[in-house]
Structures are given as structure tokens and as C-alpha cells.
Amino acid sequence: MRELPPELVHRFAHEAMGTIFEVLIAGQEITYAVQVSQAVFKEIDRLEAVFSRFNATSEIGQINRLRPGESLRISLDAFECLKVAERVQRETAGAFNINFRQAGNSSERPEFELIAADSGFRVRLRQDFLGRSPAGLDLDLGAVGKGYALDKAASILAEWSVERFLIHGGTSTALAAGDAPGLSQGEYGWPVGVGGTWELPDVPKRVLLHGRALSGSGTEVKGRHIRDPRTGRPAEGLLAAWVSHPSAAVSDALSTAFMAMSSKEARRYCEQHSDVWTLLITPKKKGLLFNREILGA
């Protein structure tokens, strides 16, 4: 019997949001895959224009100029991304906070309020804002925006009837659907590396993503560059954190939040959220894996 050639994976790259996004598409003809990737990257560029804090005319740039009590009409994209940030801040008791100028007094209550009504979506700066954040407002979606862009990219791929893909933003967050070619019998999903350079017992080096996202944060490359918004000092809770969730925006935010949290806090969070798979590397270089049955790791 003549052996069939290996199935191709079409790979496309695009620079946006200060990193390199990549789309890997299987099961499609090359010309169609090119068109799909262009639609995906166009959507990511559109979101960058909405989210950039360095662009005074972006929605985030305009929010950062609000005064206490003022509100601004915003798009559904900005509303949804801020809603994820608000949710994770509340659930982690302030260990996640997108206000870049938050100086050591982050709480579970964000500095802004989100309002959804028949007339549209609005964001309002709290009246007591200056008392809580005297340094001012500088919302930075860097720890959630790229994940949100991946979620929107997945919607574009679904609209184009692409069922097998892996997309990532700078390798820190990946989102996958369907199965990659060349898997061993009984395997499903797309293989993604975890665990970093640490060779520790019970720490997997590879997981398979299927209809889920995976995000990683750590100290290996940039050192302790993540700060704890509750203290204003560099986060010292963990050396690295990988988090998987159906939403890339949520996994992106949680991987950052867990870096500021202790392993006990992260464990408690995972006990309360059974859909969150987590791998942590503690300061004593111990690997901790929570809800491991989700990815079979």
C-alpha cells in the first residue's frame, strides 16, 4: 500500500500588540488558509487600536483621562475585556489589577464601574477614585488583552469553518481547537510545552490543548518583572505559573494573578473553580499541579 504524505499544517505570523501572533491551521487548502489568517490578523489589529494605552484616541486611552464620576461610552470589545479583568480582580482579592499605577493598595473592587444598558456599554470612574489611587489611572490590558484577542480570533476561525487550529500570542498564551496532525493513537488536541527548564517530579513538559487556552507567566526570561498590586513590590509568590481555561482572556489574567499569590491562595482558587487547570513552580522549586484531570497531565 502506498504511504500517504504527512498532513500539512499551514503557519502564519503577524506582529501586533508588541509581540508576534501565530496561527497554525490544519485540514485546509493553502489558499483558503491564507485568507483565513488575513481575517484573523485584521481582527487582532482592530483590537489593538481599541486597547492600546499608548494611543490617546483608543478607548483605553480615553478611559485613562476620565475624572472621578465621569463615564465614557465604549465598544462591546472593551466592555467584555474589562469585564474579564474586573472578574479576575474580584476573584483574586486584588492580586490582579490592570491599573498600571496602582501602588500597593489593590482590593477586590476595581477603580471603575461597568454599565450595560439598552443604550449601549459605558465605563465610569468611581467617585472615590483619587482616594484609592492617588497616582492616577493608567489601565494596561497587557495581561488580558492578548488573551481576549485570541478568543476573538477563535470566533473568526469558527466563522470560516476552520475546526483544527492553534493560535498563540507571543507563546505566552495559546488557544487550540480540534486535533493536530501526527498525534499518537489515543491522543487528542494540540501539543504545547509547559514546565519551563525545571526538571521536577510530576511536572509535565507537554500537554494537549483541545478547545481550551493555556497561558504561562514566570521569572525565567525577565526575572521578577511582575509586581504584586496589593503590595506594590515585585511578586515573590512563585517562580512560574501555567493556567488553562476555556477562555484565553481568563487564562491570561489568571497566570499573572497567580504569580502574585501564594501557592495556598492559588490552590484555594482552583478548588473553587473546577474548570481551571494549573501548574505552579514554587520558590523552593517544587511543582504543584491542580485539577490535573482536565488536561490529563
C-alpha positions, 0 to 999 in steps of 0.5 A, a space after each residue: 500500500 502506498 504511504 500517504 504524505 504527512 498532513 500539512 499544517 499551514 503557519 502564519 505570523 503577524 506582529 501586533 500588540 508588541 509581540 508576534 501572533 501565530 496561527 497554525 491551521 490544519 485540514 485546509 487548502 493553502 489558499 483558503 488558509 491564507 485568507 483565513 489568517 488575513 481575517 484573523 490578523 485584521 481582527 487582532 489589529 482592530 483590537 489593538 487600536 481599541 486597547 492600546 494605552 499608548 494611543 490617546 484616541 483608543 478607548 483605553 486611552 480615553 478611559 485613562 483621562 476620565 475624572 472621578 464620576 465621569 463615564 465614557 461610552 465604549 465598544 462591546 470589545 472593551 466592555 467584555 475585556 474589562 469585564 474579564 479583568 474586573 472578574 479576575 480582580 474580584 476573584 483574586 482579592 486584588 492580586 490582579 489589577 490592570 491599573 498600571 499605577 496602582 501602588 500597593 493598595 489593590 482590593 477586590 473592587 476595581 477603580 471603575 464601574 461597568 454599565 450595560 444598558 439598552 443604550 449601549 456599554 459605558 465605563 465610569 470612574 468611581 467617585 472615590 477614585 483619587 482616594 484609592 489611587 492617588 497616582 492616577 489611572 493608567 489601565 494596561 490590558 497587557 495581561 488580558 488583552 492578548 488573551 481576549 484577542 485570541 478568543 476573538 480570533 477563535 470566533 473568526 476561525 469558527 466563522 470560516 469553518 476552520 475546526 483544527 487550529 492553534 493560535 498563540 500570542 507571543 507563546 505566552 498564551 495559546 488557544 487550540 481547537 480540534 486535533 493536530 496532525 501526527 498525534 499518537 493513537 489515543 491522543 487528542 488536541 494540540 501539543 504545547 510545552 509547559 514546565 519551563 527548564 525545571 526538571 521536577 517530579 510530576 511536572 509535565 513538559 507537554 500537554 494537549 490543548 483541545 478547545 481550551 487556552 493555556 497561558 504561562 507567566 514566570 521569572 525565567 526570561 525577565 526575572 521578577 518583572 511582575 509586581 504584586 498590586 496589593 503590595 506594590 513590590 515585585 511578586 515573590 509568590 512563585 517562580 512560574 505559573 501555567 493556567 488553562 481555561 476555556 477562555 484565553 482572556 481568563 487564562 491570561 489574567 489568571 497566570 499573572 494573578 497567580 504569580 502574585 499569590 501564594 501557592 495556598 491562595 492559588 490552590 484555594 482558587 482552583 478548588 473553587 473553580 473546577 474548570 481551571 487547570 494549573 501548574 505552579 513552580 514554587 520558590 523552593 522549586 517544587 511543582 504543584 499541579 491542580 485539577 490535573 484531570 482536565 488536561 490529563 497531565 
